[in-house]
Amino acid sequence: MLRAARELLAVRSPLDAELMVSELLGTWWDQRHATPDVEQVIGEGLVEYAASQPSPVSLALLSGIACLGTPRQAVAAERAAISMMDSGVKAPAWHDHLGAVTSAQCYVNPDKWGDQDEIICVFSYAGEEPHALVFVVDHNAEGMIRDGWVTSQVDKLLDHCHLKAGIETAGGARPEDVFRQLDPSQARKTLEQALATTDAAADPPVADSFGSRHALIRSRIRGLPPAVGRGLRAKKPWSRDKRALLAAEFLGSDEAEDLSDRQAASRCADHIIDFGCDQDSGRPLRVSPAKARKFLLEWVPRRVMLSSADREAIPLVLASWARFSGRKNGWRQADISEVVEVVFDSMSTFARLYRDPGEFGLDEGLVARLLPDSDLEALPRRAFIFPVLEGRHGGVDLSKLDPANPTDRRLLLAADHDTRTGSPSSAGVGKHIDRHLAIADRLWRGDPPELWTAAQRLLDTGEDRHLVLHALMDVLDAAAEDKAILKSLLRDLTSGLDDLDNFPGV
C-alpha cells in the first residue's frame, strides 16, 4: 500500500490526492462485517507502518489519511505527519489545501416517483477548485446511500438540473418534487442517516465503485454544517395509533369501496402501511412502480404470513392503495394508472413467489402460534426454539400455550427439556431453564441477527440442536449484555467449524 501511494507525489490537485487516498482506504471496506476490527488492524496498522518509514511518500499518505480516515486513524496520522515534517521531510504541494475544504450550496434532485434522491453538495478548497459530490439515496433500499461520485464541472451540472426542473414544473410538477436548493444542515442530517444505513448492511446493493469513494463521502459529510434548531429534529416514528388512523381513512375512502372482504383488506392495509413506515423513511403514502414491485414480490413473500383470503386480497388492496395515495398526493391520473398497471402485471408472479407454510406440511395453527406478528422470516428460528408445541406435560395441555407469553414459554421449554432427557425438571434444571429462556427470547426477537446466523452455521455441520443451544447460551453469558462482545464471540464460535469438539457446549 505504501508503494502504491507513490502516485500521490505525481498529482497537483488536492482533490485528485483525496480520491486516490479514498480508493486506497476503500480496499478493505467490504470486509467490515466479516472482520469488524479491520479498520484497526489494517487502517491503523497502515498509519503505524507509514509513520515508521519517514519519506515524502509516507508523509503524503499520512496527510491524506489525516483528512479521510476514521477518527482514530486521522488523529494518529496527523501526529505522525507533523512529526515527520518537523524532522525535515518535504510535504507535497497539495498538503496545505486538504484541511481547507469548505461547503457551499446543497441541492436535492428527486426522481419522478421519489424512489431516489440525488443530493448534490458543492465544496471548494478555500474558494479554489470547486467540485460537487453527488450522493444517490435510494428510498427503496431503506434510505441508504447506494452511490457517490465527484465532478469538477459544477456549473454545467447545476445548469442541467435547473433546466430539467423548469421543464418539469412547466409540465405540472410541484416545486417540492423537482430539483431545488437544500439547507446544508438538513443535507448533513439526511446523509449521515443514509450512510449509517449503508454501513450497517452486511451486503448493501451499492455501486461497484462505492467502496473506493466511501472515505471521501464520509469526510465530506462531516464537512457539512451540523444540524441545529428545532426544525431539523428527526421525524418521530409512526405510532400504532397513527397507522391505525391512516388505515381507517383508507378503508373508508371511495378507492376501497369495491374491496369485498373488509377484514382481509384491513389486514393487507396494515402490511402496506407498515412497509411504508418501516422500509421507506416513514412514507406510507408514497407509491411508485418500483416500490409496488418491491412490496409485492420481495417484502411480502419473505416477511409476511398471509391467510388464503389475504393472499387473494393483497394485490387488489395495493392497487386501491395506489389510487388512494395518488389522489391524496395530487398525482395525475396517468401516473396513478401506471402504478396500478404494475400491480396487476405482478399478480401472477406474486402467486408463484409466495409460498404458504402449509405447502411444506406445516400445520397452520402451529405456524400461527409461532408468528403472532405474521413475520414469516422469523419462522425457522422460532421453530428451532420451540420444537414441542403439542401434547401434555405435567398435566398442562401444551397446545393451549402461547410461545409469545414469557410464562408459557417456560412451560414449553421445560417440556422440550424433559422430552429430550426423559426425566422431569428439578430445581437445578429450573435454573437451567432460565438460561434457555434467555436465549429463546433473543432468538424469538432476532436480536442480534448474528445469533441465528451462528445457530444455522452450527446446525449445518450436523451438530445436535441442544448442543448448539448450549454453545449459544455460553456465548450469551460471556457477553454480559454487551452487543459488541456478543457479536465478536459469535464470530469466534463459528470460525473453527472444522473442530466441533471445541464448542463450549455440554
C-alpha positions, 0 to 999 in steps of 0.5 A, spaced: 500 500 500 505 504 501 508 503 494 502 504 491 501 511 494 507 513 490 502 516 485 500 521 490 507 525 489 505 525 481 498 529 482 497 537 483 490 537 485 488 536 492 482 533 490 485 528 485 490 526 492 483 525 496 480 520 491 486 516 490 487 516 498 479 514 498 480 508 493 486 506 497 482 506 504 476 503 500 480 496 499 478 493 505 471 496 506 467 490 504 470 486 509 467 490 515 462 485 517 466 479 516 472 482 520 469 488 524 476 490 527 479 491 520 479 498 520 484 497 526 488 492 524 489 494 517 487 502 517 491 503 523 496 498 522 497 502 515 498 509 519 503 505 524 507 502 518 507 509 514 509 513 520 515 508 521 518 509 514 519 517 514 519 519 506 515 524 502 511 518 500 509 516 507 508 523 509 503 524 503 499 518 505 499 520 512 496 527 510 491 524 506 489 519 511 489 525 516 483 528 512 479 521 510 480 516 515 476 514 521 477 518 527 482 514 530 486 513 524 486 521 522 488 523 529 494 518 529 496 520 522 496 527 523 501 526 529 505 522 525 505 527 519 507 533 523 512 529 526 515 527 520 515 534 517 518 537 523 524 532 522 525 535 515 521 531 510 518 535 504 510 535 504 507 535 497 504 541 494 497 539 495 498 538 503 496 545 505 489 545 501 486 538 504 484 541 511 481 547 507 475 544 504 469 548 505 461 547 503 457 551 499 450 550 496 446 543 497 441 541 492 436 535 492 434 532 485 428 527 486 426 522 481 419 522 478 416 517 483 421 519 489 424 512 489 431 516 489 434 522 491 440 525 488 443 530 493 448 534 490 453 538 495 458 543 492 465 544 496 471 548 494 478 548 497 478 555 500 474 558 494 479 554 489 477 548 485 470 547 486 467 540 485 460 537 487 459 530 490 453 527 488 450 522 493 444 517 490 439 515 496 435 510 494 428 510 498 427 503 496 433 500 499 431 503 506 434 510 505 441 508 504 446 511 500 447 506 494 452 511 490 457 517 490 461 520 485 465 527 484 465 532 478 469 538 477 464 541 472 459 544 477 456 549 473 454 545 467 451 540 472 447 545 476 445 548 469 442 541 467 438 540 473 435 547 473 433 546 466 430 539 467 426 542 473 423 548 469 421 543 464 418 539 469 414 544 473 412 547 466 409 540 465 405 540 472 410 538 477 410 541 484 416 545 486 417 540 492 418 534 487 423 537 482 430 539 483 431 545 488 436 548 493 437 544 500 439 547 507 446 544 508 444 542 515 438 538 513 443 535 507 448 533 513 442 530 517 439 526 511 446 523 509 449 521 515 442 517 516 443 514 509 450 512 510 449 509 517 444 505 513 449 503 508 454 501 513 450 497 517 448 492 511 452 486 511 451 486 503 448 493 501 446 493 493 451 499 492 455 501 486 461 497 484 465 503 485 462 505 492 467 502 496 473 506 493 469 513 494 466 511 501 472 515 505 471 521 501 463 521 502 464 520 509 469 526 510 465 530 506 459 529 510 462 531 516 464 537 512 457 539 512 454 544 517 451 540 523 444 540 524 441 545 529 434 548 531 428 545 532 426 544 525 431 539 523 429 534 529 428 527 526 421 525 524 418 521 530 416 514 528 409 512 526 405 510 532 400 504 532 395 509 533 397 513 527 397 507 522 391 505 525 388 512 523 391 512 516 388 505 515 381 507 517 381 513 512 383 508 507 378 503 508 373 508 508 375 512 502 371 511 495 378 507 492 376 501 497 369 501 496 369 495 491 374 491 496 369 485 498 372 482 504 373 488 509 377 484 514 382 481 509 383 488 506 384 491 513 389 486 514 393 487 507 392 495 509 396 494 515 402 490 511 402 496 506 402 501 511 407 498 515 412 497 509 411 504 508 413 506 515 418 501 516 422 500 509 421 507 506 423 513 511 416 513 514 412 514 507 406 510 507 403 514 502 408 514 497 407 509 491 411 508 485 412 502 480 418 500 483 416 500 490 409 496 488 414 491 485 418 491 491 412 490 496 409 485 492 414 480 490 420 481 495 417 484 502 411 480 502 413 473 500 419 473 505 416 477 511 409 476 511 404 470 513 398 471 509 391 467 510 388 464 503 383 470 503 389 475 504 393 472 499 387 473 494 386 480 497 393 483 497 394 485 490 387 488 489 388 492 496 395 495 493 392 497 487 386 501 491 392 503 495 395 506 489 389 510 487 388 512 494 395 515 495 395 518 488 389 522 489 391 524 496 398 526 493 395 530 487 398 525 482 395 525 475 391 520 473 396 517 468 401 516 473 396 513 478 394 508 472 401 506 471 402 504 478 396 500 478 398 497 471 404 494 475 400 491 480 396 487 476 402 485 471 405 482 478 399 478 480 401 472 477 408 472 479 406 474 486 402 467 486 408 463 484 413 467 489 409 466 495 409 460 498 404 458 504 407 454 510 402 449 509 405 447 502 411 444 506 406 440 511 406 445 516 400 445 520 397 452 520 395 453 527 402 451 529 405 456 524 400 461 527 402 460 534 409 461 532 408 468 528 403 472 532 406 478 528 405 474 521 413 475 520 414 469 516 422 470 516 422 469 523 419 462 522 425 457 522 428 460 528 422 460 532 421 453 530 428 451 532 426 454 539 420 451 540 420 444 537 414 441 542 408 445 541 403 439 542 401 434 547 401 434 555 406 435 560 405 435 567 398 435 566 398 442 562 395 441 555 401 444 551 397 446 545 393 451 549 400 455 550 402 461 547 410 461 545 409 469 545 407 469 553 414 469 557 410 464 562 408 459 557 414 459 554 417 456 560 412 451 560 414 449 553 421 449 554 421 445 560 417 440 556 422 440 550 427 439 556 424 433 559 422 430 552 429 430 550 432 427 557 426 423 559 426 425 566 422 431 569 425 438 571 428 439 578 430 445 581 437 445 578 434 444 571 429 450 573 435 454 573 437 451 567 431 453 564 432 460 565 438 460 561 434 457 555 429 462 556 434 467 555 436 465 549 429 463 546 427 470 547 433 473 543 432 468 538 424 469 538 426 477 537 432 476 532 436 480 536 442 480 534 441 477 527 448 474 528 445 469 533 441 465 528 446 466 523 451 462 528 445 457 530 444 455 522 452 455 521 452 450 527 446 446 525 449 445 518 455 441 520 450 436 523 451 438 530 445 436 535 440 442 536 441 442 544 448 442 543 448 448 539 443 451 544 448 450 549 454 453 545 449 459 544 447 460 551 455 460 553 456 465 548 450 469 551 453 469 558 460 471 556 457 477 553 454 480 559 449 484 555 454 487 551 452 487 543 459 488 541 462 482 545 456 478 543 457 479 536 465 478 536 464 471 540 459 469 535 464 470 530 469 466 534 464 460 535 463 459 528 470 460 525 473 453 527 467 449 524 472 444 522 473 442 530 466 441 533 469 438 539 471 445 541 464 448 542 463 450 549 457 446 549 455 440 554 
